[in-house]
Amino acid sequence: MKRFKEATYKMLEAGIRSIPDNEVPDIYALSCWYLAQDDEARYPMVILSYNTNSHFISQIPAASSEAEAKWNYAFWLQNDVAAIGGEDDDQLAAWFASSPHYYSEEQNLDAEEDDELFEQLLQKANAFNDEFIEVIIECVSELFSNGVINEKFGKHIPVLIHELEYYDKPLEWTTRANPEGVAEEFIQSFGKL
């Protein structure tokens, strides 16, 4: 896990630093969209992107509210800056293979015909994905504490850690990853999404 975490931090930092400086004044938030690549729980990933005030304002007529246009990822630019994890991430594969949550492709295929095995693998996958999200939360928190976000944007801006659906867990992830108060507008809007 240590190597994966180090690689993840470096990729997130490099992604943030790669954002064009001329866009920085218009950016109000970053996104770490969490998903399982190809709906395969063994390949969790996060895609880093950002949204701008000008894009958010342009989306208001299409949304049910201003808050939805601003905070619902469906209305964001979805301009991938960095992708971490997934099927082709060697560090993720090494971590998964050495974890107690590992299961093989053969077991995965066998689970399609075996309900008990399916449940066992589902528990392993959920546990591994929980650890994956913890690494993302820690890395985002370190980006704040190491000054990377403040240096790039001239202030702290929220980093949302989320899925496509909004529910309590992503709210907790975002709350834990951001310094106190930084994601408050998103958190207050959460119930309206």
N, C-alpha and C positions, 0 to 999 in steps of 0.2 A: 504494500500500500504506500510505503514511503516514497518510492520512486514515482509511482503514479501521481501522488500528491505534488511532488516537486515539479514534475512535467506539466501538470495541470496549472499550477500557479504561473509557471513561465509562459504557457500558452495564453492564459487569460491576460497576463500583463502585456505580452507582445501584441495581443489583439487590441487592447485598449490603446496602447501607444501608437498603433497603426492607423487609428481613426484620423482622417484628414483634419488638420488644424482649422481649416476654413469652416468645417461643420461643427466644431466644438461649441461655439457660443449658442447654437440653436438646440443642442442636445440637453434633454431634461432627465433622462433615465436610461439605464442599461438593462438588458434582459439576459438571463440565463435560462433558456427554454430547455426543460428537462423532458426527455423522451426515451423510449426504447427503440433503437434502430430496427426497422422492419418488424416492429412489434415483438421483438425477441428480447426477453428480459435479461439474457446474458450479455447484452450489448447496450447498457445504459449510456446515454450521452447528453451533453449540454451544448447548446448553440448560443454563442454570445452575439448579441446585436444591440442596437440602440434605436431610440426614436427622437424625433425633433419636434419642437414646438410648431414649426410651419406645417409639418405633415399632420400632426395631431389636429390642428385647426382645420385643415382641409378635409379631415374625416368626420367632423362633427355632423354635417348633414346626413351622413350614411348611418350614424350610430343612434341608439335610443336615447343617449344622454351625452353631455360633455365628458363626464367621468368615464363612460364606456369608450369613447373615442380616444381618451388620453391613456387609459390604463389597461384596456383589453388588448392583448397581443394580436388578436385577429385584425385590428385596425392599425397595427404598427407597420413600419417600413419592411421589417423582416430581412434586413440586410446583413447576412451572416458575416461576422468579423472573425470568428474562430469557432472551431468544432472540437470538442474534447470527448474522448470516449468513442464508443461505437465499435463496429466489427473490425475495423482496420487499425485500431489503437493497440500497438504491441505492449505498452505499459499496462493498459487495462487487462489485456489477455493474460499477462504474467501474474498480475495481482489476483485475478479470478481463479486461475489455475492453482495458485498456492493458498487460496482461502478455504475455509471449512464449508463454504457455500457452493463449491465447484460441482458441476455435473456435466457430463459429456453430451455430445450431439446424439449419440446412440441412445442414451437415457432419455433425452428430450423426445426422440422419435418413439421410443417405447411407451412413454407417458401418454401418448395419444390413444393407446389401447388399454391403459391401466390407470384407473381412477386413483388408487392409493399412491402409486408412483407420481402421478400428476400432482397430487396434493403435497407430497414431500418436496418435489422440485419447485413448486410454487412458493413454499415456505423458504427454501434456499434462495430463490430468486429475489423474493421480497427483502430478505435479510441483506443480501448483497447490494441491492439497490438502495436500501437505507444507509448502508455504509458509504456508498458512492455519493449520495446527497450530503452526508456529513462532510466528506472531503470538499465538495463544492462550497458548502457554507463556510468551512474553515478558510479556504482559499480566498473567497470574496471578503471575508472579515480581515484577512491579512492584507489584501489590496488596500483596504481603508487604513489599517493601522500602519502600513509601510508608506503611506502618503501617495500611492500611485494614482488614485482617483482624484485626490485634491490637486496633485501636480498637473494632471492632464486637463481637468475641467475648471480649475481655479476655486473649487469648492467641492463638498461632498454632494453627489447626486445618488438617488436610490438605484440599487441593483436588485431587480426582481428575480427571484428564483421560483419558477412556476412551470406548470403543465399547461395544456390548452384549456383545461377546465380549471375554474377557480373554486377552491374549497379550503378548509381550515389548514391542511398541511402546508400548502405553498405560502400561506400567510405566515405561518410559524417559521418556515425556512427563511423568508424574506426578513422578518422581524429579527431573527437571530443573526443574520449575516450583516445587516446594516447597523451603523452606530445609532444609538437612541435618537429618535425623532426624524432621522433622514428619510425614512420611507413612510412617514406618518400620513401624507396625503393619499398614497396608495392604500394604506391600511384603512383609513377612514372611508375611502371609496369602495373598498372590497365588497361590502354588502350590497352595493348597487350594481355590481357587474353580473 
